[in-house]
Amino acid sequence: MKKIIKSKASGKTTELIQMSHDTWTYILVVDRKRADWIADYACNVLKIDIPNPVSIEEFINAHRSLGYCENVLIDDADEVLQKLIGKVNIMAITMRDSD
């Protein structure tokens, strides 16, 4: 798993969009508004095609009905995790350093 860790407005999403384009992999985001923004940014600013980004809700519903998804790219993983667990305060997270 590649980790993209940079400060705010430093190109993390742009890098993820490029990865999505290169591998034709869906980007998972916190909500439909963010998905639409990424799709618009990829198309109109970066001028590249990507699969339509999906919200957590869409992904969960599609995963239940369509089955297995092999790969996904996650934008703003902290927000996605927060949305999944609700109003519980996340004090810290750990991640394995593996590729």
Short mmCIF file of the C-alpha atoms (twelve columns), coordinates in Angstrom:
data_MODEL
# 
_entry.id   MODEL 
# 
loop_
_atom_site.group_PDB 
_atom_site.id 
_atom_site.type_symbol 
_atom_site.label_atom_id 
_atom_site.label_alt_id 
_atom_site.label_comp_id 
_atom_site.label_asym_id 
_atom_site.label_seq_id 
_atom_site.Cartn_x 
_atom_site.Cartn_y 
_atom_site.Cartn_z 
_atom_site.pdbx_PDB_model_num 
ATOM 1  C CA . MET A 1  0.000   0.000  0.000   1 
ATOM 2  C CA . LYS A 2  1.399   3.359  -1.038  1 
ATOM 3  C CA . LYS A 3  0.931   6.158  1.475   1 
ATOM 4  C CA . ILE A 4  0.700   9.756  0.279   1 
ATOM 5  C CA . ILE A 5  1.330   11.928 3.324   1 
ATOM 6  C CA . LYS A 6  1.699   15.644 2.690   1 
ATOM 7  C CA . SER A 7  0.322   18.872 4.088   1 
ATOM 8  C CA . LYS A 8  -3.009  20.346 3.025   1 
ATOM 9  C CA . ALA A 9  -3.170  21.631 -0.576  1 
ATOM 10 C CA . SER A 10 0.143   20.017 -1.513  1 
ATOM 11 C CA . GLY A 11 -1.056  17.768 -4.349  1 
ATOM 12 C CA . LYS A 12 -2.188  14.586 -2.577  1 
ATOM 13 C CA . THR A 13 -5.473  14.325 -4.471  1 
ATOM 14 C CA . THR A 14 -3.820  15.234 -7.768  1 
ATOM 15 C CA . GLU A 15 -1.348  12.400 -7.232  1 
ATOM 16 C CA . LEU A 16 -4.219  10.027 -6.404  1 
ATOM 17 C CA . ILE A 17 -6.101  11.121 -9.533  1 
ATOM 18 C CA . GLN A 18 -3.024  10.353 -11.630 1 
ATOM 19 C CA . MET A 19 -2.778  6.908  -10.002 1 
ATOM 20 C CA . SER A 20 -6.462  6.324  -10.755 1 
ATOM 21 C CA . HIS A 21 -5.864  7.247  -14.387 1 
ATOM 22 C CA . ASP A 22 -2.729  5.091  -14.698 1 
ATOM 23 C CA . THR A 23 -4.297  1.994  -13.106 1 
ATOM 24 C CA . TRP A 24 -7.995  2.644  -13.899 1 
ATOM 25 C CA . THR A 25 -8.829  2.219  -10.212 1 
ATOM 26 C CA . TYR A 26 -11.792 3.796  -8.393  1 
ATOM 27 C CA . ILE A 27 -11.199 6.554  -5.853  1 
ATOM 28 C CA . LEU A 28 -13.215 6.154  -2.645  1 
ATOM 29 C CA . VAL A 29 -14.229 9.404  -0.928  1 
ATOM 30 C CA . VAL A 30 -16.289 10.535 2.023   1 
ATOM 31 C CA . ASP A 31 -19.368 11.728 0.095   1 
ATOM 32 C CA . ARG A 32 -20.892 12.335 -3.341  1 
ATOM 33 C CA . LYS A 33 -19.982 16.050 -3.273  1 
ATOM 34 C CA . ARG A 34 -16.278 15.198 -2.965  1 
ATOM 35 C CA . ALA A 35 -16.609 12.499 -5.658  1 
ATOM 36 C CA . ASP A 36 -18.139 15.013 -8.067  1 
ATOM 37 C CA . TRP A 37 -15.406 17.564 -7.293  1 
ATOM 38 C CA . ILE A 38 -12.650 15.031 -8.017  1 
ATOM 39 C CA . ALA A 39 -14.300 13.905 -11.262 1 
ATOM 40 C CA . ASP A 40 -14.645 17.523 -12.389 1 
ATOM 41 C CA . TYR A 41 -11.062 18.379 -11.398 1 
ATOM 42 C CA . ALA A 42 -9.653  15.360 -13.246 1 
ATOM 43 C CA . CYS A 43 -11.631 16.123 -16.400 1 
ATOM 44 C CA . ASN A 44 -11.598 19.922 -16.575 1 
ATOM 45 C CA . VAL A 45 -8.338  20.873 -14.855 1 
ATOM 46 C CA . LEU A 46 -6.017  17.907 -15.315 1 
ATOM 47 C CA . LYS A 47 -7.634  16.871 -18.630 1 
ATOM 48 C CA . ILE A 48 -7.450  13.146 -17.840 1 
ATOM 49 C CA . ASP A 49 -10.030 10.372 -17.655 1 
ATOM 50 C CA . ILE A 50 -10.587 8.362  -14.490 1 
ATOM 51 C CA . PRO A 51 -13.285 5.973  -13.323 1 
ATOM 52 C CA . ASN A 52 -16.099 7.892  -11.643 1 
ATOM 53 C CA . PRO A 53 -15.096 8.359  -7.976  1 
ATOM 54 C CA . VAL A 54 -17.479 6.774  -5.456  1 
ATOM 55 C CA . SER A 55 -18.704 7.756  -2.017  1 
ATOM 56 C CA . ILE A 56 -18.509 5.417  0.959   1 
ATOM 57 C CA . GLU A 57 -22.265 4.803  0.754   1 
ATOM 58 C CA . GLU A 58 -22.135 3.994  -2.964  1 
ATOM 59 C CA . PHE A 59 -19.155 1.702  -2.480  1 
ATOM 60 C CA . ILE A 60 -20.773 -0.239 0.353   1 
ATOM 61 C CA . ASN A 61 -24.038 -0.636 -1.574  1 
ATOM 62 C CA . ALA A 62 -22.275 -1.663 -4.792  1 
ATOM 63 C CA . HIS A 63 -19.936 -4.010 -2.944  1 
ATOM 64 C CA . ARG A 64 -22.919 -5.765 -1.357  1 
ATOM 65 C CA . SER A 65 -24.791 -6.120 -4.636  1 
ATOM 66 C CA . LEU A 66 -21.930 -6.583 -7.103  1 
ATOM 67 C CA . GLY A 67 -19.456 -8.480 -4.982  1 
ATOM 68 C CA . TYR A 68 -15.698 -8.291 -4.785  1 
ATOM 69 C CA . CYS A 69 -13.606 -5.206 -5.581  1 
ATOM 70 C CA . GLU A 70 -9.909  -5.956 -5.958  1 
ATOM 71 C CA . ASN A 71 -8.391  -2.454 -5.553  1 
ATOM 72 C CA . VAL A 72 -9.402  0.995  -4.387  1 
ATOM 73 C CA . LEU A 73 -7.663  4.337  -3.857  1 
ATOM 74 C CA . ILE A 74 -8.831  6.327  -0.809  1 
ATOM 75 C CA . ASP A 75 -8.766  10.125 -0.731  1 
ATOM 76 C CA . ASP A 76 -8.636  11.746 2.724   1 
ATOM 77 C CA . ALA A 77 -8.572  8.394  4.541   1 
ATOM 78 C CA . ASP A 78 -9.012  10.124 7.908   1 
ATOM 79 C CA . GLU A 79 -12.368 11.572 6.772   1 
ATOM 80 C CA . VAL A 80 -13.455 8.249  5.277   1 
ATOM 81 C CA . LEU A 81 -12.635 6.433  8.521   1 
ATOM 82 C CA . GLN A 82 -14.439 9.090  10.581  1 
ATOM 83 C CA . LYS A 83 -17.547 8.764  8.397   1 
ATOM 84 C CA . LEU A 84 -17.506 4.973  8.786   1 
ATOM 85 C CA . ILE A 85 -17.322 4.993  12.581  1 
ATOM 86 C CA . GLY A 86 -19.544 8.000  13.233  1 
ATOM 87 C CA . LYS A 87 -19.173 10.636 15.906  1 
ATOM 88 C CA . VAL A 88 -16.594 8.762  17.951  1 
ATOM 89 C CA . ASN A 89 -13.440 10.890 18.262  1 
ATOM 90 C CA . ILE A 90 -10.414 9.272  16.595  1 
ATOM 91 C CA . MET A 91 -7.465  10.028 18.860  1 
ATOM 92 C CA . ALA A 92 -4.817  8.136  16.874  1 
ATOM 93 C CA . ILE A 93 -4.369  5.564  14.135  1 
ATOM 94 C CA . THR A 94 -1.568  3.217  13.180  1 
ATOM 95 C CA . MET A 95 -0.648  1.813  9.774   1 
ATOM 96 C CA . ARG A 96 1.710   -0.925 8.712   1 
ATOM 97 C CA . ASP A 97 4.706   0.202  6.702   1 
ATOM 98 C CA . SER A 98 4.272   -2.312 3.889   1 
ATOM 99 C CA . ASP A 99 4.103   -2.016 0.119   1 
# 
